């Protein structure tokens, strides 16, 4: 009896300590989450370097950081730099109204089609959209967006000291997690009040979901964005890298590039560009959709698969709460909630079976 009370007291104490730690470190949650994510992904690389350097942890960590920089930071920085240039060019083009004759005619045809449709809607017979009103709206919207982006960049420049300090914190956490990942996992298993089996189940599903979102989902989304942006480029929609990044992001969420490509295809059809419209629509349906169908079973384990409604809910909830990292954190939290519910249902089922056995043995 004394041991049970002591165990219960220790459990409550540990729980309160963990809650206080979460509150105490709340300002650095994103840094900790990002460091944990990268340490988890690059731990196999660290172990590989550790073997090749005969246990030299310092050199292995330096090589792992260099490898992570080469495989993530440099390609991502280059891609974002090119994308930013194309986005700036697109914004300048819209603001200065420097559209080509073909684009101008396409926009005019779209507006004419919209006016024809609107005039058939009861109550909107007298409503007419003009090219001038669309141009004025675009200029105002882009000007606002540009001003907001400029203010954001200025705030980043003003907060350079904070960014530098956060980078230093990230490096220290990343190094610590690389070196002590096995010990940390062992501690998590020990303090889990549900037992070793449940701890292993949680860790395996969290691991599977993280790999699924980072490796599987990102690879699938990038390939879908690559195909959709290529199709857009073939039919004459320029700014390839801008659309690549934008559609890849939509595919990660996962809304999918269809909300861009399919309407664009129908616009081409309505304006008389038949082969362009058919290429966009059929290319997206036949190629892009099947990228997900073919690769998902290979890249995403069954233990990490969520219902599409739960996936999109968890991603948007994660984005709202944690920013961009919420794309990964949201589904991980959802898989923890689902696992907890499943564990409870399994416990209730086992208790019922045990009760039925006892009833049968006493009767």
Secondary structure, DSSP 8 states (H G I E B T S, - for coil): -HHHHHHHHHHHHHHHHHHHHHHHTGGGHHHHHHHHHHHHHHHHHHHHHHHHTTS-HHHHHHHHHHHHIIIIIHHHHHHHHHHHHHHHHHHHHHHHT---HHHHHHHHHHHHHHHHHHTTSTT-TT----HHHHHHHHHHHHHHHHHHHHHHHHHHHHTHHHHHHHHHHHHHHHHHHHHHHHHHHHHHHHH-TT-HHHHHHHHHHHHHHHHIIIIIIHHHHHHHHHHHHHHHHHTT---HHHHHHHHHHHHHHT--THHHHHHHHHHHHHTT-HHHHHHHHHHIIIIIHHHHHHHHHHHS-GGG---HHHHHHHHHHHHHHHGGGHHHHHHHHHHHHHHHHHHHHHHHHHHHHHHHHHHHHH-
